[in-house]
Amino acid sequence: MSAQASKQDWGARVIILAPYLWLAAFFLAPFVIVLKISLSQTALAQPPYLPVFDLTTGWSGLKDFAAQFSADSFRLLSSDALYLFSYLKSLQVAGISTAILLVVGYPIAYGMARVSRAWQPLLVIAVVLPFWTSFLIRIYAWINILQRDGPLNDVLMHLHVIDTPAAWLSSDTAIYIGVVYSYLPFMVLPLYAVLEKMDETLLEAAADLGCPRWKSFWLVTLPLSLPGVAAGALLCFIPIVGEFVIPDLLGGSETLMIGQTLWTEFFSNRDWPVAAAIAVALLGLLLVPILFYERLQQRSLEGGR
Amino acid sequence: MKRGASSFNIISVALGLAFLYLPITILVIYSFNASRLVTVWGGWSLAWYRELLHDDAMLQSAWISLRVAALSASSATVLGTLAAVALTRMGRFRGRLLLSGMVYAPLVMPEVITGLSLLLLFVAINVDRGFWTIVIAHTTLTMCFVTVIVQSRLVGFDRSLEEAAMDLGCPPLKTFLTITLPLIAPAIAAGWMLAFVLSLDDLVVASFMTGPGATTLPIRIYSEVRLGIKPEINAVCTIMIAIVALGTVASSLIVKRGVMRRERAALGAQV
């Protein structure tokens, strides 16, 4: 019996340890290194930063190593307005897009939850399917549409909304269109999940007591759907702040979003410490929303623990 | 929720779906355009698909992407399923909060951060970047999606089946293999497919991880798209859309058949 119990114990340990060690090595440890490099200095070397830790130099090497740390990269971040504007722009794009997504996504999720049960699984697949096709392809499709001589201008000119073709690409409008298009399923699905589970007797009770439909929506449906609103908003807001592909392909070049700035510092300027400092600052900015999101996930997937 | 949709409900769903599908439809139609000018319609043609067949660089990238996706999706499915089992069936263990934190964070973590931090890790431990570093990065990125899918299935089904087997003396491993695993198999399959698609799709993390000779399909498409619209890219995209659509239909049919078979078996048991 005890042999079996210890075998069982061993099995449980493997089940826990395998994903644990993997994530600790490839998700957690990298953040420690990012933090370390954000405190390093740029150098014309391979890798392009100082100090590089060398295990062979032993204890004195470690002391030297620690002495060379500097907050230069962070000082640069706070002194150059370029970075500040970049952060503000990212927050603005993420905030406005999330608001648009809520306004657009809510009626869709609400409608999905109200059609007959037989149709609902099909509609869920229909909403998820575009998410399964490549992100890059969907953005690329919009480049086709938004071009100067593309279909959107054709339609608008045909309807006499505009007389000359408008430049849609390389503008903030194009970024918003791309972001809303790409993230719509992430907003609709959590909203649908709470709306679909809602107890219809509550609405019937409200109607029986003479509550008009708009009022029962405002007083019953909306408050009860708030967990879905929070989940959808966080699921969209956090990744949009760090978005790179959409602003890079659809947006202009005046003010970059923070993901683009990080990309440029890393790939074009080869300034790894500054890129790492941007990542650390971005992470700090998103820490609170990420922790909120984790609480929501734990509650919904682990039964309220 | 009260059934019976108003016309407002139906219109908002219809408009939503139109918004989601119109751009993809336009892209597919343009891929059959005979004209080299993307926006001028020159009649139906398969010219760009033929051209694609001779584009060795693109085909090579597609092959690399498929191998990366298959390898990383498979390892992510194993690790992600283990994590889901640990989080739902192991009760409270030390470090549980940290594990669930590490599982959910990558779902929303901006890809530039994940990509940069993994790259700096590989530089720090002196590992050359290339095929295998992309596989490792994609495994890390996608296993969390597998965990969430499998976890919601594990939370959702009746635990009394497992408990009954254990009460009758079935050892835990056997219980897991004969009771739990078949029940969560559809979720595991869905998780694998999602991981595969996400890996096939990823540009940002792969760009940080790539090295000589490991140009994945999205990296190749991205560098071409930056140079401007090419009808050939429309053709590549259409093929990828077709593969995903077929895969989704096939998997939903498989799941449906599995459910029907189980229902029939349950019916038989009752009779």
Contacts between the chains, C-beta under 8 A, distances in Angstrom:
chain1	res1	chain2	res2	distance
A	4	B	171	6.8
A	8	B	171	7.5
A	8	B	172	5.4
A	8	B	173	7.9
A	11	B	172	6.8
A	11	B	173	6.0
A	12	B	90	6.1
A	14	B	82	8.0
A	15	B	82	5.1
A	15	B	85	5.6
A	15	B	86	5.2
A	15	B	90	7.0
A	16	B	82	7.9
A	16	B	86	4.5
A	16	B	90	6.2
A	16	B	93	6.1
A	16	B	99	7.3
A	18	B	78	7.9
A	18	B	79	6.2
A	18	B	82	5.2
A	19	B	79	4.8
A	19	B	80	7.2
A	19	B	82	5.0
A	19	B	83	3.6
A	19	B	86	6.6
A	19	B	99	7.1
A	19	B	103	7.6
A	19	B	143	7.0
A	19	B	147	7.6
A	20	B	83	8.0
A	20	B	86	7.8
A	20	B	95	6.9
A	20	B	99	5.6
A	20	B	102	7.9
A	22	B	79	5.5
A	22	B	139	7.5
A	22	B	140	7.0
A	22	B	143	7.4
A	23	B	83	7.9
A	23	B	99	7.3
A	23	B	102	4.1
A	23	B	103	7.1
A	23	B	140	7.0
A	23	B	143	7.9
A	24	B	102	7.2
A	26	B	118	6.5
A	26	B	121	7.3
A	26	B	136	6.2
A	26	B	137	7.4
A	26	B	139	7.8
A	26	B	140	4.4
A	27	B	102	5.5
A	27	B	105	7.3
A	27	B	106	6.3
A	27	B	114	7.8
A	27	B	140	5.7
A	28	B	102	6.2
A	29	B	121	6.1
A	30	B	114	8.0
A	30	B	117	3.5
A	30	B	118	5.1
A	30	B	120	6.4
A	30	B	121	4.2
A	31	B	117	5.5
A	33	B	117	6.7
A	33	B	120	4.8
A	33	B	121	5.3
A	33	B	124	5.2
A	34	B	113	7.8
A	34	B	116	6.7
A	34	B	117	4.5
A	34	B	120	5.7
A	37	B	120	5.5
A	47	B	123	5.0
A	53	B	124	7.9
A	104	B	16	7.4
A	105	B	16	8.0
A	107	B	8	7.5
A	107	B	9	7.7
A	107	B	12	3.7
A	107	B	16	7.7
A	108	B	12	5.5
A	108	B	13	5.8
A	108	B	15	7.9
A	108	B	16	3.7
A	110	B	9	6.6
A	110	B	12	7.3
A	111	B	5	6.2
A	111	B	8	7.6
A	111	B	9	3.6
A	111	B	10	6.4
A	111	B	11	7.9
A	111	B	12	4.6
A	111	B	13	4.0
A	111	B	16	7.7
A	112	B	13	5.8
A	113	B	1	4.9
A	114	B	1	6.1
A	114	B	2	7.1
A	114	B	3	6.6
A	114	B	4	7.0
A	114	B	5	4.3
A	114	B	6	7.5
A	114	B	9	4.8
A	115	B	3	7.7
A	115	B	5	4.6
A	115	B	9	6.9
A	115	B	10	7.1
A	115	B	13	7.0
A	116	B	3	5.9
A	116	B	5	7.9
A	117	B	3	7.2
A	123	B	13	6.7
A	123	B	17	7.9
A	125	B	248	7.0
A	125	B	252	6.6
A	126	B	17	5.8
A	126	B	20	7.7
A	127	B	16	7.7
A	127	B	17	7.6
A	127	B	20	7.0
A	129	B	244	7.7
A	129	B	245	7.0
A	129	B	248	6.0
A	130	B	20	4.8
A	130	B	21	7.0
A	130	B	24	6.5
A	132	B	194	7.7
A	132	B	197	5.2
A	132	B	244	4.9
A	132	B	247	8.0
A	132	B	248	6.1
A	133	B	24	6.7
A	133	B	240	6.8
A	133	B	241	5.0
A	133	B	244	5.1
A	133	B	245	7.8
A	134	B	200	7.0
A	134	B	201	4.4
A	134	B	218	7.0
A	134	B	237	7.3
A	134	B	240	5.8
A	134	B	244	8.0
A	135	B	201	5.4
A	135	B	203	7.5
A	136	B	201	6.8
A	136	B	203	5.7
A	136	B	218	5.3
A	136	B	221	5.9
A	136	B	222	6.4
A	136	B	225	7.6
A	137	B	24	7.7
A	137	B	27	7.1
A	137	B	221	8.0
A	137	B	237	4.3
A	137	B	240	6.3
A	137	B	241	6.8
A	138	B	23	6.7
A	138	B	24	7.0
A	140	B	27	7.2
A	140	B	221	7.4
A	140	B	225	5.6
A	140	B	233	6.6
A	140	B	237	6.4
A	141	B	23	4.0
A	141	B	24	5.9
A	141	B	26	6.5
A	141	B	27	4.1
A	141	B	237	7.5
A	142	B	23	5.8
A	143	B	225	7.1
A	143	B	229	6.3
A	144	B	23	7.8
A	144	B	26	6.3
A	144	B	27	6.0
A	144	B	30	6.1
A	144	B	38	6.7
A	144	B	39	7.9
A	144	B	229	6.4
A	144	B	234	7.5
A	145	B	23	5.9
A	145	B	26	6.1
A	147	B	38	7.7
A	147	B	39	6.2
A	147	B	229	7.1
A	149	B	39	4.6
A	150	B	39	5.7
A	151	B	26	6.1
A	151	B	39	7.9
A	181	B	19	7.2
A	181	B	20	7.6
A	181	B	23	6.9
A	184	B	16	7.4
A	184	B	19	7.4
A	184	B	20	6.5
A	185	B	20	7.7
A	188	B	16	7.3
A	195	B	1	6.1
A	196	B	1	6.3
A	197	B	1	8.0
A	198	B	1	4.8
A	200	B	1	5.2
A	200	B	2	4.4
A	200	B	3	7.9
A	203	B	1	7.7
A	203	B	2	5.5
A	204	B	2	6.9
A	234	B	108	6.8
A	235	B	107	7.7
A	235	B	108	6.4
A	238	B	108	4.1
A	238	B	109	7.7
A	238	B	110	7.2
A	239	B	108	5.7
A	239	B	109	7.7
A	239	B	110	5.7
A	239	B	111	7.6
A	241	B	110	6.5
A	242	B	109	7.9
A	242	B	110	2.1
A	242	B	111	6.9
A	242	B	112	5.3
A	242	B	113	6.3
A	243	B	110	7.2
A	244	B	111	7.0
A	244	B	112	5.5
A	244	B	204	5.5
A	245	B	203	6.0
A	245	B	204	6.7
A	245	B	222	7.7
A	249	B	225	6.6
A	249	B	226	7.6
A	259	B	110	6.3
A	259	B	112	4.6
A	262	B	112	5.0
A	262	B	116	6.8
A	263	B	112	6.4
A	266	B	116	6.4
A	266	B	208	7.9
A	267	B	207	7.9
A	272	B	120	7.3
A	275	B	116	6.2
A	276	B	116	6.9
A	276	B	120	6.7
A	279	B	112	7.1
A	279	B	113	4.9
A	279	B	116	5.3
A	279	B	117	6.8
A	282	B	110	6.8
A	282	B	112	7.9
A	282	B	113	6.3
A	283	B	113	6.1
A	286	B	110	7.3
A	289	B	108	8.0
A	290	B	105	6.1
A	290	B	108	6.1
A	290	B	109	7.3
A	293	B	104	7.0
A	293	B	107	7.8
A	293	B	108	5.6
A	294	B	100	7.3
A	294	B	101	5.8
A	294	B	104	4.8
A	294	B	105	6.7
A	297	B	100	7.8
A	297	B	104	4.6
A	297	B	107	7.7
A	297	B	148	7.5
A	298	B	100	5.8
A	298	B	104	7.4
A	301	B	87	7.7
A	301	B	148	6.8
A	301	B	151	5.1
A	301	B	152	6.1
A	301	B	155	6.1
A	302	B	87	6.6
A	302	B	88	7.1
A	302	B	100	7.3
A	302	B	151	7.9
A	302	B	155	7.2
A	303	B	155	6.5
